[in-house]
Amino acid sequence: MKSTEQNLDRLNTGHLDMVFVHDVSLNPHRDEWITKFDEV
């Protein structure tokens, strides 16, 4: 996800130990929410 990539750049690192994911539900992504969740 774009915001996670931006955080990696800002923190000058290649990984994060933990990422809090929110607003990944049926409403914003319709039927693609599972794909979006797998992306994260």
Order of alpha helices (4+ residues) and beta strands (2+ residues): alpha-alpha-alpha
